[in-house]
Amino acid sequence: MTNVTATVVRLKLSLLRNGLRQSGGRRAAYIASAVVTLLFAALQLLGLIMLRGHAHAVSLVVLLVAVLALGWAVMPLFFPSGDETLDPTRLVMLPLRPQPLVRALLAASLVGIGPLFTLLLLVGSVIAVAHGAAAYAVAVAVVAVPLALLVCVALARAVAAANVRLLSSRKGRDLAVLSGLVIAVGAQVVNFGAQRLGAAGLGQLDPVAAVVRWLPGASALGAVDSVSRGAYGVAAGQLLVSLGALAGLIAVWARTLTKVMTAPDASTLQAAEPAGRERGASRGLARLLPAGRTGTVMERSLRYIWRDPKTKAAWVTSLAIGLIVPVFNALQGTGSIYFACFAAGMLGIQMYNQFGQDTSAFWMVAMAISSPRDAYVELRGRALGLLVVTLPYATLVTVVTTALLGDWGRLPEVLGLSLALLGAMLATGAWTSARFPYSIPQEGHKNVVAGQAGLAWIAIFGGMVAAALLCAPVIAVTIWLNVTGETGDHGWLLLPVGAVYGTLITWLGLRLAAPRTAARLPEILWAVSKG
């Protein structure tokens, strides 16, 4: 009888080896990422070993393992193509029973850089917390390390199996595109937490760690500390928590595998009803939009935001960073209320390269433009579609930042400055969309096709500089009121001034961009059709 576990492990190794043979670039990227990952893991291992004997080492360790388990849980959702064996439906035609398949896939999951990285961190963690009765601590550590590793791997497998239909759908590809955003936001959170810990000390982690040390995975490391302190009953309970969680995850995983590999694929039937609901929702949204071509263009722009993976990723990134920068700086006590304008700037960038998101389908838009008037209506509809999201969001970020800083007296002037900046970004975005269009590739993570990176840099950074210059009058008035100390009496005037100025500059920018758009339709179509 064939050993299923050994076969699946060899299959995993073959997939990895054959993937590296596809191209030298992929092989170099894999080797570089492996070296960086293992170097980082070695540094973490050294840091954890140096933490040995610290009064709050166990608090940091159990939280580290909990975060590690969380990373394993969300990894399949954002990186579904990172492991070809995550999709069990590829094995559906093979005569495999659930239990042998679970054991085989669990063993295959232990092959790779990720498990080795996790193993090094777990080894460093047990070294950091083990003390006291050395023999007992070593015995529990020998059990705790593989147990915590298996919990992480089983958690990733259970999540992947439960969401296998999602991972192979358009929404799954959207999640993969958004993975970079998750990493960026997570890095900001880690940076913020590290700064707070550096100021307040690791003792701040103790209350949270007291709860986390009883969660699966982290409880195995908590057991090493408990047995080192002589609390053998507590250590046994913590090990049982992780053992029970591992058994439960494997049971859920096996049941999900049975359902996935024996039930018919009804994805098309499941998609029918949501599609109907979406059409009904879009009709309801269309009723709220202006009549005629303007409303149609606005609806199309909003559909791009919701449906197109690249457009959605760009929008979510701008929304998140536009909120993170002012809010996190305010929470750290180093921020300024004027950082709230960052949201308007990030969202205004979405007006740049408007025709690039159409790709080769821009020919349908071009066929409907026969005069500068048609081009103006097209650009106006796109700008209004952006304002549906950007205007309330920029206002919300300004209000939240003001509330965190408690500087309510400056809210009108900052909001007025944000509106003026948003108007300038829309104006310059419309002009650069016509003058410097570029193609957005539909596959991969790149946002510019090869050979057009210069156009993208000119369009975005040149437009941002131009937008800042266009806002110079409002910025000058703001500075003058602050220097003369009259913001308390006349600062509120900047809100209507900024709103009116932003509206006028947007209108002027659309008027200037419309003739150029109408005259360069063939060139725009050629530029945006390369992806």
VMD Tcl script that draws the C-alpha trace (Angstrom):
set ca {
  {0.00 0.00 0.00}
  {1.33 3.43 -0.94}
  {2.32 5.71 1.94}
  {0.04 8.71 1.35}
  {1.99 11.00 3.69}
  {5.33 10.37 1.99}
  {3.74 10.80 -1.44}
  {2.16 14.14 -0.58}
  {5.38 15.41 0.99}
  {7.29 14.45 -2.16}
  {4.57 16.19 -4.19}
  {5.08 19.36 -2.14}
  {8.83 19.21 -2.75}
  {8.29 18.60 -6.47}
  {5.94 21.57 -6.73}
  {8.50 23.76 -5.02}
  {11.36 22.50 -7.18}
  {9.44 22.80 -10.45}
  {8.24 26.28 -9.54}
  {11.83 27.42 -9.08}
  {12.76 25.98 -12.46}
  {10.28 28.20 -14.29}
  {12.55 31.22 -14.43}
  {15.76 32.58 -13.04}
  {13.96 35.63 -11.66}
  {11.58 33.51 -9.63}
  {14.47 31.39 -8.33}
  {16.44 34.49 -7.34}
  {13.38 36.03 -5.63}
  {12.77 32.82 -3.68}
  {16.38 32.52 -2.57}
  {16.52 36.19 -1.58}
  {13.27 35.96 0.39}
  {14.48 32.76 2.08}
  {17.76 34.36 3.11}
  {16.05 37.49 4.44}
  {13.41 35.47 6.30}
  {15.90 33.12 7.91}
  {18.21 36.00 8.81}
  {15.30 37.80 10.47}
  {14.34 34.57 12.26}
  {17.92 34.12 13.49}
  {17.95 37.67 14.85}
  {14.63 37.07 16.57}
  {15.99 33.83 18.03}
  {19.03 35.67 19.37}
  {16.83 38.43 20.81}
  {14.56 35.93 22.56}
  {17.55 34.11 24.02}
  {18.90 37.41 25.35}
  {15.48 38.02 26.91}
  {15.95 34.98 29.16}
  {15.63 35.93 32.80}
  {13.70 39.15 32.13}
  {10.80 39.70 34.52}
  {8.27 40.19 31.71}
  {9.70 37.72 29.19}
  {6.74 35.36 29.41}
  {4.28 38.18 28.65}
  {6.11 39.10 25.47}
  {6.53 35.48 24.40}
  {2.91 34.39 24.74}
  {1.76 37.47 22.85}
  {4.35 36.78 20.14}
  {3.09 33.22 19.72}
  {-0.53 34.41 19.64}
  {0.32 36.89 16.86}
  {2.19 34.12 15.06}
  {-0.89 31.88 15.20}
  {-3.05 34.74 13.93}
  {-0.65 35.20 11.01}
  {-0.97 31.54 10.13}
  {-4.76 31.83 10.24}
  {-4.99 34.76 7.81}
  {-2.10 33.68 5.56}
  {-4.24 31.44 3.29}
  {-6.75 34.25 2.74}
  {-4.19 36.77 1.49}
  {-1.62 34.45 -0.07}
  {-3.64 31.56 -1.54}
  {-1.06 30.93 -4.27}
  {1.82 30.65 -1.82}
  {1.19 26.90 -1.36}
  {-0.36 24.84 -4.16}
  {-1.46 22.16 -1.68}
  {-3.77 24.58 0.14}
  {-6.51 23.77 -2.38}
  {-7.72 20.21 -1.62}
  {-10.11 20.22 -4.59}
  {-7.09 19.44 -6.80}
  {-7.06 15.99 -5.17}
  {-10.78 15.37 -5.50}
  {-10.41 12.71 -8.22}
  {-8.00 10.60 -6.17}
  {-9.33 7.72 -4.00}
  {-8.25 9.25 -0.68}
  {-10.01 9.01 2.66}
  {-10.20 12.11 4.88}
  {-8.03 10.91 7.78}
  {-4.99 9.78 5.71}
  {-5.34 12.93 3.61}
  {-5.38 15.12 6.71}
  {-2.22 13.48 8.03}
  {-0.52 13.83 4.66}
  {-1.43 17.47 4.17}
  {-0.46 18.28 7.76}
  {2.97 16.75 7.18}
  {3.33 18.59 3.85}
  {2.49 21.86 5.61}
  {5.62 21.44 7.74}
  {7.80 21.74 4.63}
  {8.83 25.26 3.70}
  {10.31 28.51 4.94}
  {7.23 29.48 6.97}
  {7.30 26.43 9.28}
  {11.08 26.78 9.73}
  {10.65 30.47 10.63}
  {7.94 29.56 13.13}
  {10.04 26.75 14.60}
  {12.98 29.08 15.23}
  {10.75 31.60 16.99}
  {9.16 28.88 19.12}
  {12.57 27.50 20.13}
  {13.71 30.97 21.11}
  {10.49 31.49 23.03}
  {10.88 28.37 25.19}
  {14.50 29.27 25.90}
  {13.36 32.72 27.02}
  {10.73 31.45 29.48}
  {12.25 28.17 30.73}
  {13.82 28.42 34.17}
  {13.69 26.78 37.57}
  {13.32 22.97 37.45}
  {15.41 22.42 34.32}
  {14.50 18.76 33.70}
  {10.74 19.35 33.86}
  {10.99 22.56 31.83}
  {12.95 20.81 29.09}
  {10.46 17.95 29.00}
  {7.51 20.31 28.65}
  {9.39 22.42 26.08}
  {9.99 19.34 23.93}
  {6.21 18.85 23.85}
  {5.24 22.53 23.67}
  {7.28 23.48 20.59}
  {5.87 20.87 18.16}
  {2.41 21.27 19.70}
  {2.36 25.03 19.09}
  {3.73 24.53 15.57}
  {1.05 21.94 14.76}
  {-1.67 24.25 16.11}
  {-0.49 27.02 13.78}
  {-0.33 24.72 10.76}
  {-3.69 23.06 11.49}
  {-5.29 26.47 11.95}
  {-4.03 27.60 8.52}
  {-5.26 24.37 6.91}
  {-8.69 24.56 8.52}
  {-9.15 28.18 7.42}
  {-7.99 27.36 3.88}
  {-10.32 24.37 3.58}
  {-13.30 26.31 4.92}
  {-12.69 29.11 2.41}
  {-11.53 27.09 -0.59}
  {-14.40 28.37 -2.76}
  {-13.59 31.93 -1.79}
  {-9.88 31.52 -2.54}
  {-10.60 30.32 -6.08}
  {-13.08 33.14 -6.82}
  {-12.74 36.78 -7.82}
  {-13.14 37.85 -4.20}
  {-10.21 35.62 -3.29}
  {-8.05 37.33 -5.88}
  {-9.17 40.67 -4.44}
  {-7.94 39.56 -1.02}
  {-4.59 38.61 -2.51}
  {-4.27 42.06 -4.08}
  {-5.03 43.65 -0.71}
  {-2.34 41.64 1.07}
  {0.15 44.48 0.71}
  {-2.24 46.82 2.48}
  {-2.63 44.41 5.38}
  {1.15 44.22 5.73}
  {1.44 48.02 5.62}
  {-1.28 48.54 8.22}
  {0.16 45.78 10.39}
  {3.59 47.39 10.24}
  {2.09 50.70 11.39}
  {0.32 48.97 14.28}
  {3.51 47.14 15.30}
  {5.49 50.38 15.08}
  {2.93 52.20 17.21}
  {2.86 49.38 19.77}
  {6.67 49.23 19.93}
  {6.88 52.97 20.59}
  {4.32 52.74 23.36}
  {6.13 49.78 24.92}
  {9.45 51.57 24.65}
  {8.02 54.45 26.66}
  {5.94 52.48 29.17}
  {7.91 49.22 29.50}
  {7.01 45.57 28.97}
  {5.01 45.56 32.19}
  {2.09 46.98 30.22}
  {1.74 43.57 28.53}
  {1.13 41.59 31.72}
  {-2.69 42.01 31.97}
  {-3.22 41.02 28.34}
  {-0.70 38.17 28.55}
  {-2.52 36.74 31.59}
  {-5.49 36.06 29.30}
  {-3.61 35.22 26.09}
  {-1.52 32.52 27.82}
  {-4.68 30.39 27.97}
  {-5.38 30.65 24.25}
  {-4.45 27.71 21.98}
  {-0.86 27.79 20.80}
  {0.25 30.44 23.27}
  {-0.91 28.20 26.13}
  {1.74 25.63 25.17}
  {4.45 28.24 25.74}
  {2.67 29.38 28.89}
  {2.93 25.80 30.17}
  {6.74 25.99 29.99}
  {6.71 29.03 32.26}
  {4.15 27.46 34.59}
  {6.15 24.25 35.10}
  {9.30 26.31 35.62}
  {7.52 28.04 38.51}
  {6.34 24.73 39.92}
  {2.69 25.16 38.92}
  {2.36 21.67 37.43}
  {-1.42 21.62 37.48}
  {-1.63 24.91 35.61}
  {0.95 23.68 33.10}
  {-1.05 20.51 32.47}
  {-4.19 22.57 31.91}
  {-2.44 24.85 29.45}
  {-1.08 21.90 27.49}
  {-4.56 20.35 27.41}
  {-5.95 23.60 25.95}
  {-3.56 23.42 23.01}
  {-4.05 19.66 22.61}
  {-7.81 20.08 22.61}
  {-7.58 22.93 20.11}
  {-5.37 20.82 17.82}
  {-7.80 17.91 17.98}
  {-10.75 20.22 17.33}
  {-9.02 21.92 14.38}
  {-8.14 18.57 12.82}
  {-11.71 17.34 13.28}
  {-13.17 20.47 11.69}
  {-10.60 20.28 8.90}
  {-11.45 16.63 8.18}
  {-15.19 17.33 8.14}
  {-14.66 20.30 5.81}
  {-12.48 18.20 3.51}
  {-15.18 15.56 3.30}
  {-17.78 18.16 2.40}
  {-15.56 19.95 -0.13}
  {-14.42 16.79 -1.88}
  {-17.81 15.06 -2.06}
  {-20.36 17.87 -2.47}
  {-21.13 19.24 -5.96}
  {-19.73 22.62 -6.89}
  {-22.72 24.95 -6.64}
  {-20.72 28.16 -6.93}
  {-22.69 29.26 -9.98}
  {-25.97 28.75 -8.18}
  {-24.66 30.56 -5.12}
  {-23.54 33.47 -7.29}
  {-26.90 33.91 -8.97}
  {-28.80 35.32 -6.04}
  {-26.10 37.79 -4.88}
  {-25.81 39.00 -8.47}
  {-29.53 39.67 -8.52}
  {-29.32 41.51 -5.26}
  {-26.38 43.55 -6.59}
  {-28.35 44.52 -9.67}
  {-31.24 45.62 -7.49}
  {-28.88 47.59 -5.28}
  {-27.29 49.26 -8.28}
  {-30.69 50.29 -9.56}
  {-31.42 51.80 -6.17}
  {-28.08 53.64 -6.23}
  {-28.72 54.80 -9.79}
  {-31.94 56.46 -8.67}
  {-29.89 58.65 -6.32}
  {-27.47 59.75 -9.03}
  {-28.03 62.58 -11.51}
  {-29.91 61.77 -14.68}
  {-28.24 61.43 -18.07}
  {-24.63 60.79 -18.89}
  {-23.28 62.26 -15.66}
  {-25.11 59.71 -13.52}
  {-24.08 56.86 -15.81}
  {-20.41 57.83 -15.60}
  {-20.64 58.16 -11.81}
  {-22.20 54.72 -11.50}
  {-19.51 53.22 -13.73}
  {-16.77 54.82 -11.60}
  {-18.33 53.45 -8.42}
  {-18.60 50.00 -10.01}
  {-14.89 50.12 -10.83}
  {-14.14 50.83 -7.16}
  {-16.23 47.86 -6.04}
  {-15.42 45.32 -8.73}
  {-11.99 45.93 -10.28}
  {-9.27 44.38 -8.06}
  {-6.57 46.94 -8.89}
  {-8.92 49.90 -8.46}
  {-10.27 48.46 -5.23}
  {-6.77 47.91 -3.87}
  {-5.76 51.48 -4.71}
  {-8.85 52.89 -3.04}
  {-8.57 50.78 0.10}
  {-4.89 51.66 0.40}
  {-5.63 55.38 0.08}
  {-8.51 55.17 2.55}
  {-6.42 53.31 5.11}
  {-3.24 55.38 4.82}
  {-5.23 58.61 4.72}
  {-6.64 57.67 8.13}
  {-3.58 55.97 9.65}
  {-1.10 58.83 9.18}
  {-3.05 61.61 10.96}
  {-4.67 59.36 13.57}
  {-1.53 57.47 14.59}
  {0.47 60.68 14.79}
  {-2.25 62.19 16.95}
  {-2.27 59.12 19.23}
  {1.50 59.31 19.58}
  {1.26 62.95 20.61}
  {3.49 64.11 17.76}
  {0.81 64.95 15.24}
  {-0.58 68.18 13.94}
  {-4.17 68.87 13.02}
  {-2.98 69.76 9.53}
  {-2.03 66.10 9.01}
  {-5.76 65.61 8.40}
  {-5.20 67.08 4.92}
  {-3.26 63.92 4.15}
  {-6.57 62.10 3.62}
  {-7.68 64.57 0.96}
  {-4.32 64.25 -0.78}
  {-4.36 60.43 -0.78}
  {-7.92 60.25 -2.06}
  {-7.34 62.94 -4.66}
  {-4.65 60.75 -6.23}
  {-7.44 58.43 -7.40}
  {-8.37 61.06 -9.99}
  {-5.02 60.54 -11.71}
  {-4.90 58.19 -14.70}
  {-8.67 57.90 -14.87}
  {-8.59 56.29 -18.29}
  {-5.95 53.74 -17.33}
  {-8.44 51.77 -15.26}
  {-10.60 51.35 -18.40}
  {-7.72 49.49 -20.15}
  {-8.55 48.55 -23.75}
  {-12.27 49.02 -23.02}
  {-11.62 52.76 -23.23}
  {-12.58 52.50 -26.91}
  {-16.24 52.42 -25.83}
  {-15.76 55.67 -23.92}
  {-13.88 57.18 -26.85}
  {-16.71 56.30 -29.24}
  {-19.11 58.31 -27.07}
  {-16.93 61.47 -27.10}
  {-17.31 63.63 -30.18}
  {-16.63 67.09 -28.77}
  {-14.97 68.88 -25.86}
  {-18.42 69.14 -24.28}
  {-18.75 65.34 -24.22}
  {-15.26 65.05 -22.75}
  {-16.15 67.60 -20.07}
  {-19.27 65.68 -19.07}
  {-17.23 62.45 -18.94}
  {-14.57 63.99 -16.71}
  {-17.16 65.72 -14.56}
  {-18.97 62.44 -13.96}
  {-15.76 60.74 -12.94}
  {-14.87 63.59 -10.56}
  {-18.33 63.53 -8.99}
  {-18.08 59.74 -8.59}
  {-14.88 60.23 -6.63}
  {-16.44 62.97 -4.53}
  {-19.19 60.60 -3.41}
  {-16.53 58.78 -1.39}
  {-13.75 61.31 -0.89}
  {-15.77 64.26 0.39}
  {-17.42 62.56 3.40}
  {-14.30 60.53 4.16}
  {-11.95 63.52 4.17}
  {-14.42 65.31 6.43}
  {-14.56 62.30 8.76}
  {-10.77 62.05 9.04}
  {-10.54 65.78 9.78}
  {-13.15 65.53 12.54}
  {-11.53 62.41 14.08}
  {-8.08 64.02 14.07}
  {-9.48 67.18 15.61}
  {-11.22 65.15 18.32}
  {-8.03 63.25 19.19}
  {-6.02 66.46 19.46}
  {-8.84 68.42 21.11}
  {-8.21 71.43 18.89}
  {-11.79 72.14 17.81}
  {-11.09 75.80 17.14}
  {-9.01 74.91 14.08}
  {-11.52 72.48 12.58}
  {-13.05 75.00 10.07}
  {-9.70 76.14 8.69}
  {-8.30 72.61 8.36}
  {-11.49 71.36 6.72}
  {-11.44 74.30 4.32}
  {-7.80 73.60 3.48}
  {-8.65 69.93 2.86}
  {-11.47 70.86 0.50}
  {-9.22 73.23 -1.42}
  {-6.53 70.55 -1.71}
  {-9.09 67.99 -2.85}
  {-10.33 70.36 -5.54}
  {-6.79 71.00 -6.74}
  {-6.08 67.26 -6.89}
  {-9.22 66.68 -8.96}
  {-8.24 69.47 -11.34}
  {-4.67 68.31 -11.86}
  {-5.82 64.68 -11.99}
  {-8.18 65.41 -14.87}
  {-5.44 67.18 -16.81}
  {-2.77 64.52 -16.23}
  {-5.28 61.78 -17.13}
  {-5.49 63.32 -20.59}
  {-1.82 64.29 -20.93}
  {0.00 61.35 -19.27}
  {-2.22 58.24 -19.47}
  {-0.61 54.87 -18.81}
  {-1.74 51.26 -18.77}
  {-2.47 49.25 -15.61}
  {-1.65 45.52 -15.97}
  {-4.54 43.26 -15.05}
  {-2.35 40.46 -13.67}
  {0.30 40.60 -10.97}
  {1.00 43.24 -8.36}
  {2.51 45.91 -10.62}
  {0.40 48.99 -11.26}
  {2.30 50.19 -14.34}
  {3.31 48.19 -17.40}
  {6.95 48.04 -18.40}
  {8.12 51.15 -20.23}
  {5.52 53.53 -18.78}
  {6.92 54.02 -15.29}
  {8.21 57.46 -16.27}
  {4.73 58.54 -17.33}
  {3.30 57.38 -14.01}
  {5.93 59.30 -12.02}
  {5.37 62.46 -14.04}
  {1.61 62.21 -13.75}
  {1.44 61.52 -10.03}
  {4.28 63.54 -8.55}
  {4.06 66.35 -11.06}
  {0.33 66.58 -10.42}
  {0.83 66.60 -6.66}
  {3.32 69.46 -6.89}
  {0.97 71.35 -9.20}
  {-1.92 70.77 -6.79}
  {0.12 72.16 -3.90}
  {0.94 75.24 -5.98}
  {-2.72 75.68 -6.91}
  {-3.59 75.65 -3.20}
  {-1.03 78.36 -2.50}
  {-3.64 81.14 -2.05}
  {-5.58 79.22 0.59}
  {-2.35 78.09 2.27}
  {-1.09 81.70 2.30}
  {-4.31 82.94 3.92}
  {-4.09 80.17 6.53}
  {-0.50 81.05 7.38}
  {-1.32 84.76 7.54}
  {-4.20 84.20 9.96}
  {-2.01 82.03 12.19}
  {0.89 84.49 12.17}
  {-1.33 87.46 12.98}
  {-3.21 85.49 15.63}
  {-6.62 86.10 14.06}
  {-7.58 82.44 13.57}
  {-9.87 82.61 16.57}
  {-11.94 85.45 15.08}
  {-11.72 84.77 11.36}
  {-10.52 81.15 11.07}
  {-14.05 79.92 10.36}
  {-14.01 81.91 7.09}
  {-11.49 79.43 5.68}
  {-14.18 76.73 5.49}
  {-16.40 78.49 2.93}
  {-13.33 79.99 1.23}
  {-11.74 76.56 0.85}
  {-14.98 74.97 -0.36}
  {-15.60 77.68 -2.97}
  {-11.97 77.72 -4.07}
  {-11.88 73.92 -4.39}
  {-15.08 73.97 -6.47}
  {-13.81 76.70 -8.79}
  {-10.40 75.12 -9.31}
  {-12.03 71.75 -10.05}
  {-14.33 73.33 -12.61}
  {-11.42 75.16 -14.22}
  {-9.31 72.01 -14.34}
  {-12.09 70.00 -15.98}
  {-12.66 72.78 -18.53}
  {-8.98 72.86 -19.46}
  {-8.67 69.06 -19.59}
  {-11.77 68.48 -21.74}
  {-10.43 69.84 -25.08}
  {-7.15 67.98 -24.63}
  {-9.04 64.76 -23.86}
  {-11.24 65.11 -26.94}
  {-8.20 65.80 -29.16}
  {-6.07 62.90 -27.83}
  {-8.54 60.00 -27.82}
  {-6.44 57.74 -30.13}
  {-3.27 58.43 -28.15}
  {-5.05 57.75 -24.85}
  {-6.50 54.47 -26.16}
  {-3.07 53.37 -27.36}
  {-1.43 54.25 -24.03}
  {-3.97 52.48 -21.79}
  {-4.26 49.31 -23.93}
  {-0.79 47.93 -23.24}
  {-1.73 46.02 -20.11}
}
mol new
graphics top color blue
foreach p $ca { graphics top sphere $p radius 0.5 }
foreach p [lrange $ca 0 end-1] q [lrange $ca 1 end] { graphics top cylinder $p $q radius 0.2 }
display resetview
